[in-house]
Amino acid sequence: MTEYVLYNNPAEPPFPFDLVRPHLSWLPAYLCENTLYPAYNLVPLLDTMLVFARARTASLQLMPMWDHVRTLVKKLNKVLDSVGASYHRIELVPRSTGRFFITCSHSPRFNWNNSLTHQDVGRNLDYFAPGHVTRGPSNTKCYVHFVDSDSLNIIISEAVMLESLQNPGVRENFLKFNQSRETLFTTTMTRLGLNY
């Protein structure tokens, strides 16, 4: 879905929502039961769902969430295998930075290299402006946050240098890209039967 919606790549097989959804009746209760209060551990689970349904190329999580996410990934991959959709299997990719990626095993966009630049990481995360990581106050930034409306947890956060948005064409693409992501995320959760 990300490949088609954000990158205009029709070659990637669509995610089989109609086959998968009947096997996810356990999912809403699972998410509730495995979310602590405050819901800081909800974000890795929601990110996993977005990657699972191919609405994101990847998600980057802190290593303490590994077991929490791995349990859900195993259950989701069993569902994919049971309906003959193993092409969409997801996997966890550890990094030496104390973090790990969640991605699709067959993602055409994910960069599997061990040594990634900030720009590479941003591309993996479907950022509009990958690499806009700077230190110092001289670069004023615009921040984009995607928030779960129930828990008010930030699912995705991206910084974009304001100077790059001075160009009207870039600014228009920026707005269109983020509107597409918002629609994609909301539609994906609805098609999975989730109220996030």
PADRENKE-480475 format. One line per 2 residues: their letters; for each residue x, y, z of N, C-alpha, C. Coordinates in nm, 4 decimals. Example, Ala and Ser with C-alpha at 12.3 -4.5 7.8 and 13.67 -1.06 7.14 Angstrom:
! residues 2
AS = 1.3190,-0.5690,0.7800,1.2300,-0.4500,0.7800,1.3200,-0.3300,0.7800 | 1.2850,-0.2250,0.7080,1.3670,-0.1060,0.7140,1.2900,0.0030,0.7870 .
***
This chain:
! residues 196
MT = 0.0814,-0.1183,0.0000,0.0000,0.0000,0.0000,0.0865,0.1256,0.0000 | 0.1887,0.1284,0.0876,0.2794,0.2432,0.0874,0.3433,0.2591,-0.0492 .
EY = 0.3846,0.1478,-0.1056,0.4520,0.1531,-0.2348,0.3645,0.2196,-0.3405 | 0.2372,0.1865,-0.3403,0.1475,0.2427,-0.4407,0.1065,0.3857,-0.4056 .
VL = 0.0621,0.4071,-0.2824,0.0064,0.5366,-0.2422,0.1122,0.6458,-0.2364 | 0.2263,0.6175,-0.1749,0.3281,0.7217,-0.1567,0.4320,0.7268,-0.2679 .
YN = 0.4589,0.6122,-0.3302,0.5696,0.6069,-0.4260,0.5276,0.5675,-0.5676 | 0.3974,0.5534,-0.5899,0.3448,0.5227,-0.7222,0.4079,0.3975,-0.7835 .
NP = 0.4225,0.2939,-0.6993,0.4794,0.1674,-0.7439,0.3693,0.0616,-0.7469 | 0.3069,0.0399,-0.8644,0.1988,-0.0582,-0.8730,0.2479,-0.2026,-0.8805 .
AE = 0.3779,-0.2253,-0.8869,0.4315,-0.3608,-0.9022,0.4249,-0.4416,-0.7728 | 0.4191,-0.3745,-0.6589,0.4167,-0.4455,-0.5309,0.2786,-0.5064,-0.5078 .
PP = 0.2713,-0.6357,-0.4694,0.1406,-0.6990,-0.4477,0.0620,-0.6280,-0.3371 | -0.0677,-0.6059,-0.3574,-0.1486,-0.5400,-0.2538,-0.1649,-0.6306,-0.1317 .
FP = -0.1846,-0.5676,-0.0176,-0.2054,-0.6448,0.1048,-0.3454,-0.7077,0.1008 | -0.3574,-0.8375,0.1348,-0.4857,-0.9082,0.1230,-0.5774,-0.8892,0.2449 .
FD = -0.6298,-0.7685,0.2620,-0.7152,-0.7392,0.3770,-0.8323,-0.8371,0.3879 | -0.8970,-0.8679,0.2745,-1.0160,-0.9536,0.2776,-0.9842,-1.0945,0.3276 .
LV = -0.8651,-1.1442,0.2988,-0.8254,-1.2763,0.3477,-0.7812,-1.2726,0.4935 | -0.7140,-1.1653,0.5315,-0.6519,-1.1566,0.6637,-0.7511,-1.1179,0.7732 .
RP = -0.8373,-1.0232,0.7445,-0.9230,-0.9670,0.8502,-1.0059,-1.0712,0.9251 | -1.0653,-1.1715,0.8584,-1.1424,-1.2704,0.9351,-1.0598,-1.3453,1.0401 .
HL = -0.9279,-1.3431,1.0263,-0.8399,-1.4143,1.1199,-0.7830,-1.3220,1.2280 | -0.8346,-1.1991,1.2351,-0.7828,-1.1029,1.3319,-0.8853,-1.0652,1.4390 .
SW = -0.9845,-1.1501,1.4625,-1.0867,-1.1170,1.5622,-1.0261,-1.1003,1.7017 | -0.9146,-1.1628,1.7272,-0.8449,-1.1564,1.8565,-0.7680,-1.0258,1.8755 .
LP = -0.7450,-0.9519,1.7676,-0.6520,-0.8396,1.7700,-0.6930,-0.7227,1.8596 | -0.8165,-0.6706,1.8530,-0.8501,-0.5576,1.9409,-0.8295,-0.5889,2.0893 .
AY = -0.8735,-0.7064,2.1326,-0.8553,-0.7452,2.2730,-0.7067,-0.7610,2.3055 | -0.6316,-0.8184,2.2123,-0.4878,-0.8359,2.2333,-0.4191,-0.7010,2.2547 .
LC = -0.4525,-0.6022,2.1717,-0.3908,-0.4703,2.1846,-0.4268,-0.4062,2.3186 | -0.5516,-0.4207,2.3606,-0.5930,-0.3646,2.4902,-0.5202,-0.4335,2.6053 .
EN = -0.5150,-0.5651,2.6014,-0.4534,-0.6420,2.7098,-0.3025,-0.6206,2.7184 | -0.2404,-0.5862,2.6081,-0.0947,-0.5723,2.6061,-0.0480,-0.4277,2.6027 .
TL = -0.1373,-0.3381,2.6367,-0.1018,-0.1968,2.6445,-0.1091,-0.1541,2.7901 | 0.0017,-0.1074,2.8414,0.0080,-0.0609,2.9791,-0.0401,0.0824,2.9886 .
YP = -0.0743,0.1241,3.1086,-0.1102,0.2641,3.1308,0.0033,0.3309,3.2058 | 0.0517,0.4472,3.1637,0.0136,0.5151,3.0405,0.0580,0.4342,2.9194 .
AY = -0.0048,0.4577,2.8083,0.0071,0.3708,2.6910,0.1358,0.3915,2.6121 | 0.2499,0.4019,2.6800,0.3759,0.4217,2.6082,0.4112,0.3036,2.5191 .
NL = 0.3640,0.1851,2.5534,0.3981,0.0687,2.4711,0.2940,0.0416,2.3624 | 0.1950,0.1303,2.3496,0.0969,0.1172,2.2418,0.1595,0.1502,2.1066 .
VP = 0.2454,0.2495,2.1022,0.3038,0.2948,1.9750,0.3764,0.1817,1.9015 | 0.4619,0.1032,1.9677,0.5252,-0.0061,1.8933,0.4257,-0.1061,1.8352 .
LL = 0.3154,-0.1292,1.9067,0.2146,-0.2225,1.8552,0.1412,-0.1634,1.7348 | 0.1060,-0.0357,1.7431,0.0387,0.0281,1.6288,0.1327,0.0375,1.5086 .
DT = 0.2586,0.0703,1.5345,0.3569,0.0721,1.4253,0.3680,-0.0656,1.3605 | 0.3661,-0.1688,1.4417,0.3729,-0.3057,1.3896,0.2543,-0.3327,1.2985 .
ML = 0.1370,-0.2860,1.3384,0.0177,-0.3068,1.2557,0.0282,-0.2314,1.1233 | 0.0818,-0.1098,1.1267,0.0969,-0.0327,1.0019,0.1974,-0.0977,0.9077 .
VF = 0.3057,-0.1519,0.9622,0.4035,-0.2222,0.8781,0.3429,-0.3531,0.8266 | 0.2740,-0.4246,0.9141,0.2092,-0.5508,0.8781,0.1183,-0.5336,0.7564 .
AR = 0.0373,-0.4283,0.7572,-0.0585,-0.4050,0.6479,0.0035,-0.3236,0.5349 | 0.1346,-0.3050,0.5401,0.2120,-0.2395,0.4351,0.1763,-0.0920,0.4181 .
AR = 0.1317,-0.0272,0.5281,0.1061,0.1165,0.5253,0.2309,0.1954,0.5614 | 0.3335,0.1264,0.6059,0.4648,0.1861,0.6328,0.5705,0.0901,0.5796 .
TA = 0.6813,0.1462,0.5315,0.7933,0.0620,0.4902,0.8561,-0.0013,0.6125 | 0.8737,0.0777,0.7181,0.9372,0.0272,0.8396,0.9034,0.1179,0.9567 .
SL = 0.9321,0.0662,1.0744,0.9225,0.1414,1.1991,1.0522,0.1168,1.2744 | 1.0938,0.2133,1.3547,1.2164,0.2014,1.4331,1.1795,0.2090,1.5805 .
QL = 1.2154,0.1062,1.6559,1.1786,0.0965,1.7976,1.3020,0.0773,1.8853 | 1.2845,0.1100,2.0134,1.3904,0.0878,2.1112,1.3968,-0.0599,2.1486 .
MP = 1.5163,-0.1103,2.1733,1.5370,-0.2524,2.2006,1.4543,-0.3062,2.3190 | 1.4247,-0.2274,2.4235,1.3406,-0.2830,2.5306,1.2013,-0.3271,2.4834 .
MW = 1.1578,-0.2844,2.3660,1.0274,-0.3244,2.3124,1.0344,-0.4530,2.2293 | 1.1535,-0.5098,2.2126,1.1745,-0.6263,2.1262,1.0767,-0.7394,2.1567 .
DH = 1.0742,-0.7893,2.2804,0.9888,-0.9033,2.3147,0.8407,-0.8680,2.2985 | 0.8064,-0.7477,2.3350,0.6691,-0.6989,2.3251,0.6208,-0.7049,2.1791 .
VR = 0.7045,-0.6584,2.0883,0.6704,-0.6561,1.9459,0.6830,-0.7954,1.8847 | 0.7862,-0.8686,1.9246,0.8111,-1.0014,1.8652,0.6922,-1.0952,1.8850 .
TL = 0.6293,-1.0900,1.9999,0.5128,-1.1757,2.0267,0.4012,-1.1458,1.9275 | 0.3743,-1.0174,1.9048,0.2700,-0.9796,1.8083,0.3099,-1.0192,1.6662 .
VK = 0.4355,-0.9988,1.6304,0.4832,-1.0331,1.4965,0.4635,-1.1825,1.4686 | 0.4933,-1.2672,1.5641,0.4749,-1.4120,1.5457,0.3283,-1.4450,1.5171 .
KL = 0.2386,-1.3829,1.5918,0.0951,-1.4081,1.5728,0.0488,-1.3587,1.4349 | 0.0957,-1.2420,1.3958,0.0560,-1.1858,1.2663,0.1123,-1.2683,1.1509 .
NK = 0.2353,-1.3129,1.1628,0.2946,-1.3954,1.0565,0.2238,-1.5297,1.0434 | 0.1745,-1.5836,1.1550,0.0956,-1.7078,1.1483,-0.0312,-1.6861,1.0662 .
VL = -0.0940,-1.5702,1.0856,-0.2142,-1.5376,1.0091,-0.1797,-1.5306,0.8602 | -0.0721,-1.4601,0.8274,-0.0320,-1.4489,0.6866,-0.0048,-1.5860,0.6255 .
DS = 0.0657,-1.6701,0.6977,0.0956,-1.8049,0.6467,-0.0321,-1.8856,0.6262 | -0.1275,-1.8704,0.7174,-0.2501,-1.9505,0.7104,-0.3380,-1.9137,0.5909 .
VG = -0.3236,-1.7907,0.5396,-0.4060,-1.7498,0.4252,-0.3248,-1.7450,0.2956 | -0.2025,-1.7970,0.2992,-0.1204,-1.8006,0.1784,-0.0649,-1.6657,0.1375 .
AS = -0.0419,-1.5788,0.2335,0.0094,-1.4445,0.2041,0.1467,-1.4229,0.2687 | 0.2287,-1.5264,0.2660,0.3587,-1.5187,0.3332,0.4530,-1.4152,0.2697 .
YH = 0.4214,-1.3689,0.1510,0.5019,-1.2629,0.0887,0.5066,-1.1392,0.1789 | 0.4025,-1.1179,0.2556,0.3908,-0.9980,0.3392,0.4423,-1.0177,0.4821 .
RI = 0.5082,-1.1298,0.5085,0.5603,-1.1554,0.6437,0.6470,-1.0396,0.6915 | 0.6375,-1.0118,0.8195,0.7188,-0.9046,0.8760,0.8295,-0.9643,0.9614 .
EL = 0.9341,-0.8863,0.9768,1.0452,-0.9319,1.0591,1.1067,-0.8149,1.1348 | 1.1793,-0.8515,1.2379,1.2486,-0.7544,1.3209,1.3957,-0.7553,1.2827 .
VP = 1.4519,-0.6361,1.2666,1.5903,-0.6220,1.2203,1.6680,-0.5423,1.3244 | 1.7473,-0.6124,1.4102,1.8208,-0.5415,1.5156,1.9349,-0.4568,1.4589 .
RS = 1.9619,-0.3477,1.5283,2.0731,-0.2594,1.4922,2.1590,-0.2374,1.6163 | 2.2844,-0.2084,1.5968,2.3780,-0.1913,1.7085,2.3512,-0.0635,1.7881 .
TG = 2.2573,0.0163,1.7434,2.2269,0.1435,1.8083,2.1309,0.1271,1.9264 | 2.0989,0.0029,1.9633,2.0019,-0.0190,2.0696,1.8588,-0.0056,2.0210 .
RF = 1.8429,-0.0189,1.8910,1.7112,-0.0080,1.8289,1.6921,-0.1241,1.7320 | 1.5704,-0.1377,1.6839,1.5429,-0.2380,1.5811,1.4347,-0.1859,1.4879 .
FI = 1.4437,-0.2298,1.3629,1.3411,-0.1981,1.2636,1.2374,-0.3094,1.2611 | 1.1150,-0.2712,1.2308,1.0083,-0.3646,1.1956,0.9839,-0.3388,1.0476 .
TC = 0.9905,-0.4424,0.9652,0.9694,-0.4241,0.8212,0.9167,-0.5512,0.7584 | 0.8774,-0.5414,0.6347,0.8334,-0.6575,0.5574,0.9568,-0.7257,0.4996 .
SH = 0.9597,-0.8566,0.5087,1.0749,-0.9332,0.4585,1.1051,-0.9053,0.3118 | 1.0023,-0.8739,0.2339,1.0194,-0.8536,0.0899,1.0027,-0.7077,0.0476 .
SP = 1.0250,-0.6160,0.1388,1.0079,-0.4747,0.1052,1.1058,-0.4323,-0.0035 | 1.0557,-0.3727,-0.1121,1.1455,-0.3267,-0.2179,1.2171,-0.1960,-0.1815 .
RF = 1.1763,-0.1317,-0.0735,1.2296,0.0003,-0.0388,1.3229,-0.0026,0.0820 | 1.3078,-0.1007,0.1696,1.3841,-0.1032,0.2945,1.5336,-0.1230,0.2672 .
NW = 1.6164,-0.0426,0.3320,1.7620,-0.0522,0.3193,1.8136,-0.1452,0.4288 | 1.8653,-0.2612,0.3885,1.9072,-0.3654,0.4823,2.0506,-0.3478,0.5317 .
NN = 2.1226,-0.2504,0.4826,2.2618,-0.2316,0.5257,2.2702,-0.2126,0.6764 | 2.3834,-0.2548,0.7339,2.4037,-0.2403,0.8781,2.4414,-0.0988,0.9172 .
SL = 2.5095,-0.0291,0.8300,2.5535,0.1066,0.8596,2.4694,0.2040,0.7772 | 2.3776,0.2729,0.8454,2.2851,0.3621,0.7764,2.3103,0.5072,0.8161 .
TH = 2.2969,0.5964,0.7195,2.3026,0.7397,0.7473,2.1658,0.7834,0.8007 | 2.1579,0.9066,0.8518,2.0283,0.9585,0.8940,1.9312,0.9609,0.7759 .
QD = 1.9841,0.9894,0.6578,1.8995,0.9918,0.5390,1.8457,0.8520,0.5071 | 1.9301,0.7500,0.5198,1.8858,0.6117,0.4961,1.7743,0.5725,0.5934 .
VG = 1.7945,0.6066,0.7201,1.6936,0.5747,0.8212,1.5626,0.6457,0.7874 | 1.5708,0.7732,0.7517,1.4512,0.8491,0.7147,1.3787,0.7901,0.5952 .
RN = 1.4536,0.7399,0.4998,1.3895,0.6737,0.3844,1.3180,0.5465,0.4289 | 1.3831,0.4693,0.5165,1.3183,0.3481,0.5679,1.1873,0.3809,0.6378 .
LD = 1.1815,0.4978,0.7018,1.0643,0.5369,0.7798,0.9625,0.6175,0.6988 | 0.9841,0.6271,0.5683,0.8929,0.6997,0.4786,0.8817,0.8472,0.5140 .
YF = 0.9933,0.9076,0.5494,0.9921,1.0505,0.5776,0.9902,1.1289,0.4477 | 0.9232,1.2414,0.4488,0.9203,1.3293,0.3323,1.0586,1.3876,0.3069 .
AP = 1.1263,1.4267,0.4143,1.2576,1.4909,0.4027,1.3611,1.4123,0.4835 | 1.3953,1.2909,0.4395,1.4934,1.2132,0.5146,1.6262,1.2871,0.5206 .
GH = 1.6889,1.2832,0.6353,1.8177,1.3497,0.6495,1.8094,1.4896,0.7063 | 1.6905,1.5382,0.7345,1.6763,1.6717,0.7923,1.7014,1.6673,0.9433 .
VT = 1.8142,1.6094,0.9794,1.8562,1.6005,1.1183,1.9745,1.6940,1.1340 | 1.9572,1.7991,1.2109,2.0647,1.8963,1.2301,2.0753,1.9312,1.3771 .
RG = 2.1916,1.9783,1.4144,2.2122,2.0288,1.5491,2.2324,2.1781,1.5397 | 2.1828,2.2467,1.6363,2.2010,2.3905,1.6374,2.0728,2.4630,1.6066 .
PS = 2.0604,2.5820,1.6612,1.9360,2.6581,1.6463,1.9215,2.7294,1.5121 | 2.0261,2.7283,1.4294,2.0193,2.8060,1.3052,1.9203,2.7495,1.2029 .
NT = 1.8870,2.6240,1.2145,1.7944,2.5622,1.1192,1.6557,2.5493,1.1815 | 1.5660,2.6403,1.1476,1.4294,2.6356,1.1981,1.3560,2.5216,1.1278 .
KC = 1.2799,2.4463,1.2074,1.2142,2.3282,1.1521,1.0642,2.3321,1.1714 | 0.9987,2.2594,1.0842,0.8553,2.2322,1.0937,0.8459,2.0867,1.1402 .
YV = 0.7565,2.0595,1.2324,0.7412,1.9224,1.2804,0.6073,1.8661,1.2367 | 0.6103,1.7430,1.1903,0.4900,1.6701,1.1508,0.4727,1.5578,1.2515 .
HF = 0.3566,1.5523,1.3155,0.3271,1.4457,1.4104,0.1995,1.3751,1.3676 | 0.2038,1.2434,1.3668,0.0838,1.1629,1.3487,0.0493,1.1079,1.4865 .
VD = -0.0718,1.1372,1.5321,-0.1116,1.1088,1.6694,-0.2322,1.0160,1.6711 | -0.2289,0.9153,1.7605,-0.3467,0.8332,1.7834,-0.4459,0.9183,1.8606 .
SD = -0.5626,0.9395,1.8050,-0.6590,1.0338,1.8631,-0.7157,0.9875,1.9973 | -0.7125,0.8582,2.0274,-0.7635,0.8112,2.1564,-0.6611,0.8292,2.2681 .
SL = -0.5421,0.7776,2.2481,-0.4406,0.7824,2.3541,-0.3565,0.9099,2.3500 | -0.3639,0.9821,2.2382,-0.2821,1.1020,2.2135,-0.1327,1.0723,2.2093 .
NI = -0.0976,0.9480,2.1826,0.0416,0.9105,2.1625,0.0857,0.9471,2.0220 | 0.2074,0.9970,2.0114,0.2635,1.0283,1.8804,0.3122,0.8981,1.8172 .
II = 0.2578,0.8660,1.7013,0.2950,0.7440,1.6293,0.4184,0.7702,1.5433 | 0.4204,0.8836,1.4753,0.5323,0.9207,1.3890,0.5599,1.0688,1.4102 .
SE = 0.6866,1.1023,1.4124,0.7259,1.2424,1.4221,0.8397,1.2655,1.3237 | 0.8294,1.3726,1.2481,0.9329,1.4046,1.1493,0.9607,1.5542,1.1519 .
AV = 1.0868,1.5885,1.1398,1.1276,1.7293,1.1316,1.1657,1.7620,0.9877 | 1.1202,1.8785,0.9407,1.1522,1.9240,0.8055,1.2013,2.0688,0.8169 .
ML = 1.3155,2.0977,0.7576,1.3680,2.2332,0.7623,1.2746,2.3280,0.6876 | 1.2403,2.4379,0.7532,1.1465,2.5334,0.6939,1.1985,2.5929,0.5635 .
ES = 1.3280,2.6109,0.5540,1.3815,2.6703,0.4309,1.3492,2.5854,0.3088 | 1.3389,2.4534,0.3274,1.3059,2.3671,0.2132,1.1599,2.3821,0.1710 .
LQ = 1.0763,2.4336,0.2602,0.9341,2.4500,0.2288,0.9025,2.5869,0.1698 | 1.0053,2.6686,0.1493,0.9833,2.8006,0.0884,0.9437,2.7890,-0.0582 .
NP = 0.9876,2.6830,-0.1232,0.9523,2.6579,-0.2620,0.8064,2.6112,-0.2670 | 0.7188,2.6808,-0.3396,0.5765,2.6432,-0.3418,0.5519,2.4999,-0.3897 .
GV = 0.6300,2.4530,-0.4843,0.6129,2.3156,-0.5341,0.6476,2.2126,-0.4278 | 0.7551,2.2375,-0.3552,0.7956,2.1464,-0.2476,0.6901,2.1476,-0.1370 .
RE = 0.6434,2.2666,-0.1021,0.5418,2.2792,0.0027,0.4136,2.2050,-0.0371 | 0.3741,2.2164,-0.1621,0.2549,2.1458,-0.2099,0.2750,1.9946,-0.2025 .
NF = 0.3932,1.9469,-0.2447,0.4236,1.8033,-0.2356,0.4253,1.7551,-0.0912 | 0.4782,1.8390,-0.0024,0.4842,1.8081,0.1406,0.3433,1.7884,0.1970 .
LK = 0.2533,1.8806,0.1663,0.1156,1.8698,0.2145,0.0456,1.7471,0.1561 | 0.0639,1.7249,0.0282,0.0011,1.6092,-0.0379,0.0541,1.4777,0.0203 .
FN = 0.1851,1.4702,0.0415,0.2480,1.3499,0.0967,0.1905,1.3182,0.2349 | 0.1806,1.4203,0.3194,0.1308,1.3983,0.4553,-0.0185,1.3688,0.4575 .
QS = -0.0948,1.4296,0.3699,-0.2370,1.3958,0.3607,-0.2548,1.2514,0.3145 | -0.1697,1.2081,0.2222,-0.1754,1.0695,0.1747,-0.1413,0.9724,0.2870 .
RE = -0.0394,1.0068,0.3665,-0.0030,0.9204,0.4797,-0.1168,0.9129,0.5818 | -0.1763,1.0267,0.6123,-0.2856,1.0284,0.7093,-0.4013,0.9404,0.6616 .
TL = -0.4405,0.9562,0.5370,-0.5482,0.8755,0.4815,-0.5105,0.7276,0.4806 | -0.3879,0.6978,0.4423,-0.3398,0.5596,0.4379,-0.3443,0.4950,0.5759 .
FT = -0.2963,0.5659,0.6779,-0.2951,0.5100,0.8136,-0.4372,0.4870,0.8654 | -0.5227,0.5850,0.8470,-0.6599,0.5747,0.8964,-0.7349,0.4632,0.8246 .
TT = -0.7227,0.4581,0.6940,-0.7881,0.3539,0.6151,-0.7371,0.2158,0.6535 | -0.6075,0.2039,0.6742,-0.5475,0.0753,0.7112,-0.6046,0.0251,0.8428 .
MT = -0.6091,0.1115,0.9433,-0.6627,0.0696,1.0732,-0.8099,0.0284,1.0610 | -0.8858,0.1028,0.9825,-1.0270,0.0686,0.9618,-1.0390,-0.0670,0.8933 .
RL = -0.9585,-0.0904,0.7916,-0.9663,-0.2179,0.7180,-0.9206,-0.3362,0.8014 | -0.8396,-0.3074,0.9070,-0.7990,-0.4142,0.9998,-0.8991,-0.4318,1.1133 .
GL = -1.0033,-0.3479,1.1163,-1.1043,-0.3574,1.2214,-1.0607,-0.2935,1.3514 | -0.9682,-0.1971,1.3448,-0.9155,-0.1316,1.4650,-0.9635,0.0129,1.4705 .
NY = -0.9803,0.0635,1.5903,-1.0325,0.1994,1.6089,-0.9244,0.2992,1.6441 | -0.8097,0.2864,1.5861,-0.7012,0.3805,1.6152,-0.6893,0.4795,1.5025 .
***
